């Protein structure tokens, strides 16, 4: 049966909600930040580097908190409240971006909002085991990303209208940005409410007299279990490498585009096109998972992204950025959704949040390495292309390590 259940639909809606902020963070926010830094006399290379460092700090914070909070949230009745806390942190942070007038204050609030978003995703991803069956995980996970891509376009288009047409409407650029941030924060909150009303934690660890202390004990035990399970261990190492490139491309595409001379309008519209194209491609890969092995599709996506990086090295024209946006869209949802469902299938269900905390360490930790390397390379060589070149090596290493994970699958 391909029809989604009510609970599956409500889970998918959170992708629709948080993806609005993800798209905002990948498009309008870097442009607005770049304009703030330019007004303060900061060079393009330095502003890109500072944005990279801020993104790296976010991933480092979440990588440290993820497994600890995940182990705690696996306790019966704890997952939803912890998820709600970080979701609200992200929503309020998104709304709060309308407050500061300096680039540094803006960057601080952006860090808070991104920590809330990324931490909430640890618990959201772990909910997959509670809302569907093993057989439907690839399909439901893919639909989450797919509807997230297309759904995020709704508040984004309204935001674009205010940002690009501020003069015609008769408002200032700052007022237009304030409206954009508030629209996306409200959207994120409203489409999350159905999940909060219907989700129930079905896989859990029973409460104990000392839940915090026992969470740390389970955390150590789980890390030992991971090391003793080659399939999980090699997959996490592979995921660390290839998702590094994926997240870095998502986080830094706009900054890189501006550095090589692409106009703001072309950047925004091309990345909007990415969301639109990613929708059918994610759905397609979800259906392809019924005919082809999940692992085969993941490997194809890694190779696709390797080609993205090679093409990006020579990018200097608007049409090339548009072409690259479509190319990324084909594989972006697939590589993330299939990785999520693959991991959810091979881990113990009752420890799903805890294990997804480790998943987040390797995923967001990779983004930390990627954005940090891009920032350092950009400043050392005074060009963003040097940072992009580093990503090709990470995709190659990820492909090799994923092959090792596949070889250790149970017979």
N, C-alpha and C positions, 0 to 999 in steps of 0.2 A: 504494500500500500504506500503510495507516494504522498497522499494528502497529510498535511501536518496537523497534529493535535493542537488543542487550545493552549496547553502548556508549552509545547514546542514553539508555537507562534509568539507567545508572550516572551519566551527566552530570546527568540530572534529579534524582537522589538528592541531589546537593549542594544543590540548591534546597530539598529537604526538610530537610536538615541545618541550613543556615545560617538558614533561615526561622524555626526555633525561637527563635534568639536575636533575630531581627528582631521577632518577635511579643512576646517578653519585653521588648525595649527600647521597644516602643510601648505596653506595658500595665503590667506589674508594676513595671518599673524606675522609670518616672516617679513612680508612686504611692509607692513605697518612698523614693525621693529626696525627694519632697514632704514625706513624714512626717519624714524626717531634718532637712530645713531648718526645718520648722515647730517641731520640738523645740529647734532652735537659735535660735528667735526671728526668723527671716527671713520677710519678708512674702511673700504668694502671688505678687505681681507680680515681685518681685526674684528669687525662686526660679525662676520660669518664664524670666526673662531670663537667669539664669546657665546654665540648662539649654540655652537657645538658643545662648548663646555657646560652650558646650562642644561642641555639635553642629556649630557653624560652624567651630570649630577643627579638628575631625575632617575635615570636608570639605575644608578648605583644605590640610591635610597630604597627604591622598590625591590632591587635584587636582594638587599639585606633584610628588608621587612617581610618579603613574600613568604619564604618557607616558615618563618616563625609564626606569622599571623595565620598562614595556611594550616599549620598543625593545630593551632588553637581553634580555628574555625571548623575543623573536622569534627569537633565535639558536638554532640547532639544539640540542635537548636541555636548554634552560634553563627552559622554561615551567613544567613540572611542579614542579621544585625550588623555584622562587620562589613559585608558588602554594601549595605545601605549607607554606613558612615563614610566610606571612601567615595561612593557615588556622589553623595551630597558635597563632599569636599571638592570634587571635580566640578560640579555644577556651580557652586558658589564661587570657585576660583575663576571659572569661565566668565561669570557675570562681573566679577571683580576686576577683570582686565580693562574695564571701561573707566576705572578710577585714576590710575597714575598718569602723570604728565611727563615723566622722565623715562629714558630707556632702561635704566637700572631697576627702578621700581616696577616697571612693566615686566621685566625679566624675572623678578622675584615672584610676582603673582603668577606668572606663567609656570614657573617651577611647581608652585603649590597645586595649581590646577592639573598639571600633568602627573604629579604624584598621585592625586586622587583618581584620575582616569586609569592609570596603569595598575594601581593597587586593586581597584575594583575589578579589573579584567582577570586578575588571578582567581578571584572567587567566581566570577561569571563563567570563565572557561571550565572550572571544576564543576559547575552546575550541570554541564552537559550530560554527565553520567546519571544525574537525577531526573532529567527531563525526557530522555529518550533511551532506546535500546542500542546495543552494540551494532546491530545490523543497520540501523538508521543513522549512526553517528556521522558518517561521511556526508550524507545528504543534508542532514539538519545543520551541521557545521558550515557546509558550503552555502546553504540558504541564508544563514546568519550573515556571513560576509556579503553575499550578493545583495540582500535587501538593505544591508547597512550602506553599501555603496550608493544605491539608487535613492534610498530614503534620505540620506544625508544631503542630497542635492536640493531638497525642498527648502530647508532653512538657508542653505548656501545661496540659492538663487535670490531669495529675498534680501540676504545680506549684500549680495553683489549689486542689486538694484540701488540700495542706499549708498554703498561705497562708490560705485562708478558714476552715479547720477546725483551726487550730493549737491553740486552747483545748480543743476536744473531744478531739483526739489526745493532748493533754498535753505539748505542746512550746511553746517561746516563739516569738514572731513572728520574732526574729532567726534562730533555728534553722530555722524553716520557709523563710525566704528563702535560707539557706545550702543547704538541700536542693534548692530550686528552681533555683538557679544551677548546682549540680553536675549535676542531671538534664539540663538543657539543654546543658551543655558536653559531657557524655558522649554524648548523642544526636547532637550536631553531629559529633563525631569519628567515631563508629561508622558513620553512614550515608555518610560521605565515603570510607571505606576502599575500597569497590568501584571508585570512579573512579580512585583512586590506583593501584590494581592493574592497570587495563585501559587507561587513557588513554595514547595515543602522539601526539606532535606530528608531524602530517603536512605542515603548511604552515610553512615556516621560512626564515630567512636563514642561509646557510652560515657556520660559525665562521671567524673570522679571527684573526690574530696579536694584535690589539688590540681585543677585543670591546667593552670599555667605551667607548673613544674612538670606535670606529666606530658604536656605538649613538647617541652624541650627534650624530654626523654625519648618520645616517639620520633622526634626530628632526627636525633642521632641514630636511632635504629633504622629509620627509613633511608638515611644516607648510606648506611652500611649495606642495606638491601639493594639499593641502586647499583652500588659498586660490584655486587655479586651477581647482577643480572646484566650480562653483556649487551643484550638487545637494547635495554633502556639506556645503559651507560653510553654506548656508541651513538645511539640516536641523539642523546642530549649534546654530546660533543659535536656531532654533525650539525644539529640545530643551531648551536652556538655560532658555528662558522657561517652557514648560509643565510641564517636569518639576520645576521649582522649586516650583510649587504642590503637586504630587503628593508629593514628599519631605517638604515642610514639614508637610503634613497628616498624613502617616504619623508623623513625628517628634514633632509637637506636639499631636496630637489629645487624648491623655490629659490633658496639662497644661491645655489649653484647656477641656476638659470639667470638670475640677476647679475651674477659675477661675469658670465660670458656674454652679457649684453642683450638678453631677451627682455622685452617690454613687460610691464606689469599686467597689461590687458591680455597679452598672449600667454603669460604664465597662468593667470587665473582661469582663462577659458580652456587652455590645454589640460589643466589638472581637473577641471570639471568634466571634460571629455573622458578622462581616465575613469572617473566614477561611473559614468554612463556605460562605457564599454566593459568595465569590470563586472557589471551586474549580470549580463548574459553569459559571460565567460565563466564566472563562478558557478552559476547554475549548470552550465555545460560540464564542467569538471566534476560536479556533484553527481551527475548522471553517468559520466564516463567511469566513475568509481565502481559502478555495477558491472561494467564489462572488462575493465582493466584493474590490475592490482593497485591499491593505494600507493604502494612503494614505487611503482613504475611512474605514476603521475607526478609524484614528488620529485623524482630524479629528472623528469622532463622539464619541470618548472625550474629546477636549479640551473640546468643547461640554458634555459631561456633567459634567466637573469644574468648569467655570465655574458651572454650576447648583449644584453642591455648595457652593461658596464663598458664593454669594448666600444660600443657605438657612442656612448656618452663622452668618451675621451676626446673625440674630434668635434663635438657639438659646438656650433657657433652661429646657427641660423634658426629663425623662428620655426620654419617648417620641420626642421630636424627635432626640435623640442616637442612639436605636435606628434610627430611620428614615434618618438620615444615614449610619449605619454600613452599612446595606444598599445605599444609593445609591452610596456609595464602592466597595463590593465589586463592583458591576456593571462598573465601568470600571478598577479598580485594576490587575488582572492584564493586561488587554487593552492599556492604554496603555504599560505597561512592556515586556511581551513583544513586542508588534508593533514598538515602537521599536527594541528590541534586534535583532530579526531583519531589519528594514528596513535598519539600518545595516550589519549583517554581510553583507548582500547587495550593497551598493553600494561596499564598500571592497576593496582588494587583499588576497587571502587570506594571502599570505606575510607581510604586515605587520599581521595582525589584532590582535595584542596591543598593538602600538604605536598603531594607530588607535583601539582601544578605550581606550587611555590618554587620548587626546584626548576620546573619548566620555565618559570619567569626569570629565575637567576640566569639560566643559560640563554634565554631569549633577550631579556632586557640588558643582561650583562654584556651580551654581544653588541647590542646597540650602543652601550657605553664605550666599548672598544672602538667600534666603527666611527662614531661621532668624534671621539677623542683623537683617533688617528687622523681623521679628516681635518680637525682643527689644527693639530700640530703640523701636519704636512702642508696645509694651506699657508700657515705663517712662515714655515721654513723655506718653502719654495715660491711664496708669493703668488700662488695660483691654486684655485680649487681643483684643477685637473690632477694634481699630485695626490690629493686625498681620494679621488675617485679611482685612481689606478690601484690603490691598496685593496679595494674591494674585490677585484678580480681574483686575487690570491685566496681570499676567504671563501668565495664560491667554489673554487677548485678543491680546497681542503674539505669543505662541507660535503661535496659529492663523494669523495673517497671515503670519508668516515660513515656516510649514510650507507654506502655499499657494504661496509663492515657490519653495520647494524642489521641489514637485511640478511646477511649470511648467518647471523646468530638467532634468527627466528626459530621458534620451536617447530619441530617436524610435525 
